[in-house]
Amino acid sequence: MSMRAALLVSTALLLGGCSVSSEIGKKCNLVRKATPEELAAGSDKTVDLLEGEIADRQDFISFGAPLCEDLICVRDQDFPRARNPDGSLNESAAAEGYCSKPCVDGAANACEVTDTSDVEPNLPGRMSCRSLLLDQETLNQLRASDEGFYRNTFGENNSPFFCAGALNSGTGG
């Protein structure tokens, strides 16, 4: 067998045993764009949000999260918040969420959590493709009325649908 054939066979055997893994559901920190002052002080382009900066029981989407392959970190209203030992909110803790990606509403298995290490235990069973931003019509109107503002706020995103934990029934939306 030639060296080239041996290399091809080895590569095929190695790739055949690999499973495709996704970072969907992996814990990440919610971030925001750094202010000019923070940038001047040596901060990165993004800054971690703190628990005290996030409203309780609301969905939150963060673009530019460096720990996620698609740079999208979300927190749904049912995701647990950082707490102090007495049970009160730890307002100075980094606000966590989980890695997400854009998805197509109704696509089967679009938001499957394939690697459950470092994933909130109840998340894989509730992951779905759902609207986290404004509805599609409103996004289109915002983009048409002020392209600069739209890109500053939503980046290149053109869809309201992302992989996120489905909300528990009875909790409202």
C-alpha positions as CSV (number, residue, x, y, z in Angstrom):
1,M,0.0,0.0,0.0
2,S,1.4,3.4,-0.9
3,M,1.9,6.1,1.7
4,R,-0.8,8.2,0.1
5,A,-3.4,5.3,0.2
6,A,-2.5,4.6,3.9
7,L,-3.0,8.2,4.8
8,L,-6.4,8.3,3.1
9,V,-7.5,5.1,4.8
10,S,-6.3,6.4,8.2
11,T,-8.1,9.7,7.7
12,A,-11.3,8.0,6.7
13,L,-11.2,5.7,9.8
14,L,-10.5,8.6,12.1
15,L,-13.3,10.8,10.6
16,G,-15.8,7.9,10.5
17,G,-15.6,7.6,14.3
18,C,-16.1,11.3,15.0
19,S,-19.5,12.7,16.1
20,V,-20.4,16.3,15.3
21,S,-20.7,18.2,18.5
22,S,-22.2,21.6,19.1
23,E,-21.7,24.2,21.7
24,I,-25.5,24.8,22.0
25,G,-26.4,24.9,25.7
26,K,-22.8,25.3,27.0
27,K,-22.6,27.9,29.7
28,C,-21.3,31.4,28.7
29,N,-21.3,34.9,30.1
30,L,-23.7,37.5,28.8
31,V,-21.8,40.4,27.4
32,R,-22.4,44.0,26.1
33,K,-20.3,46.2,23.9
34,A,-17.6,48.1,25.9
35,T,-18.0,51.8,26.2
36,P,-15.4,54.2,24.7
37,E,-14.2,54.8,28.3
38,E,-13.8,51.0,29.0
39,L,-12.0,50.6,25.7
40,A,-9.6,53.4,26.6
41,A,-9.0,51.8,29.9
42,G,-7.8,48.6,28.2
43,S,-11.0,46.6,28.1
44,D,-11.9,44.1,25.4
45,K,-14.6,44.9,22.8
46,T,-17.1,43.2,25.1
47,V,-17.6,43.4,28.8
48,D,-19.4,40.8,31.0
49,L,-22.8,41.8,32.2
50,L,-23.5,41.5,35.9
51,E,-26.5,39.9,37.5
52,G,-27.6,43.3,38.8
53,E,-27.7,44.7,35.3
54,I,-30.2,42.0,34.0
55,A,-33.9,42.2,34.7
56,D,-35.5,39.2,36.5
57,R,-37.7,36.7,34.5
58,Q,-36.9,38.0,31.1
59,D,-35.3,36.5,28.0
60,F,-31.9,38.1,27.2
61,I,-29.7,37.7,24.1
62,S,-26.1,38.7,23.9
63,F,-24.2,39.1,20.6
64,G,-20.4,38.9,20.6
65,A,-20.0,36.2,23.4
66,P,-16.4,35.0,23.0
67,L,-17.1,31.6,24.6
68,C,-19.6,30.5,22.0
69,E,-18.8,29.4,18.4
70,D,-21.6,31.5,17.0
71,L,-20.9,34.4,19.4
72,I,-24.4,34.2,20.8
73,C,-25.2,33.7,24.4
74,V,-28.8,33.7,25.7
75,R,-30.6,33.5,29.0
76,D,-34.3,32.5,29.0
77,Q,-36.5,33.6,31.9
78,D,-36.3,30.2,33.5
79,F,-32.5,30.0,33.6
80,P,-31.2,30.1,37.2
81,R,-29.5,33.3,38.4
82,A,-26.4,33.5,40.6
83,R,-27.4,33.6,44.3
84,N,-25.7,34.4,47.5
85,P,-25.6,31.8,50.3
86,D,-28.7,33.5,51.9
87,G,-30.6,33.0,48.6
88,S,-30.5,36.7,47.6
89,L,-29.4,37.7,44.1
90,N,-25.6,38.0,43.7
91,E,-25.7,41.3,41.8
92,S,-21.9,41.5,41.3
93,A,-21.6,38.0,39.8
94,A,-21.2,37.6,36.0
95,A,-24.6,37.0,34.4
96,E,-24.5,33.5,32.8
97,G,-26.6,32.1,30.0
98,Y,-25.9,29.4,27.4
99,C,-24.5,29.3,23.8
100,S,-27.1,29.6,21.1
101,K,-27.3,30.1,17.3
102,P,-29.8,31.4,14.8
103,C,-32.3,28.8,13.7
104,V,-35.3,28.3,11.3
105,D,-38.6,28.1,13.0
106,G,-40.0,24.6,12.8
107,A,-36.7,22.9,11.7
108,A,-36.4,19.4,13.3
109,N,-33.4,19.0,15.7
110,A,-32.2,22.5,14.9
111,C,-31.4,23.1,18.6
112,E,-30.4,19.7,19.8
113,V,-27.9,19.8,22.7
114,T,-25.2,17.3,21.6
115,D,-22.7,17.7,24.4
116,T,-24.2,17.9,27.9
117,S,-21.0,18.7,29.8
118,D,-21.2,22.2,31.3
119,V,-24.9,22.4,30.5
120,E,-27.7,23.3,33.0
121,P,-29.4,20.0,33.7
122,N,-32.9,20.9,32.8
123,L,-31.9,22.8,29.6
124,P,-31.6,19.9,26.9
125,G,-35.2,18.8,27.4
126,R,-36.6,22.3,26.9
127,M,-34.4,23.6,24.0
128,S,-36.3,24.8,21.0
129,C,-36.2,27.2,18.1
130,R,-38.2,30.3,19.2
131,S,-38.4,34.0,18.7
132,L,-36.2,35.9,21.2
133,L,-36.1,39.3,19.5
134,L,-38.9,41.3,18.1
135,D,-41.1,39.7,15.5
136,Q,-39.9,39.5,11.9
137,E,-42.1,42.4,10.7
138,T,-40.7,44.7,13.4
139,L,-37.1,43.7,12.7
140,N,-37.7,44.4,9.0
141,Q,-39.2,47.8,9.7
142,L,-36.3,48.8,12.0
143,R,-33.8,47.8,9.4
144,A,-35.6,49.7,6.7
145,S,-36.0,52.9,8.8
146,D,-32.4,53.2,10.2
147,E,-29.9,50.7,8.8
148,G,-27.1,52.1,11.0
149,F,-29.1,51.8,14.3
150,Y,-30.2,48.3,13.3
151,R,-26.7,47.0,12.6
152,N,-25.4,48.7,15.8
153,T,-28.1,46.9,17.8
154,F,-28.6,43.6,16.1
155,G,-25.4,43.2,14.0
156,E,-25.9,41.1,10.9
157,N,-28.7,39.2,12.4
158,N,-31.9,39.2,10.3
159,S,-34.1,36.7,12.1
160,P,-35.8,36.7,15.5
161,F,-35.4,32.9,15.9
162,F,-32.7,31.4,18.1
163,C,-32.1,28.2,20.0
164,A,-33.4,28.8,23.5
165,G,-35.1,27.0,26.4
166,A,-38.8,26.8,25.9
167,L,-40.7,28.6,28.6
168,N,-42.5,26.6,31.3
169,S,-46.2,26.7,30.8
170,G,-48.0,29.1,33.2
171,T,-45.0,31.4,33.6
172,G,-46.1,33.8,30.8
173,G,-43.9,35.2,28.1
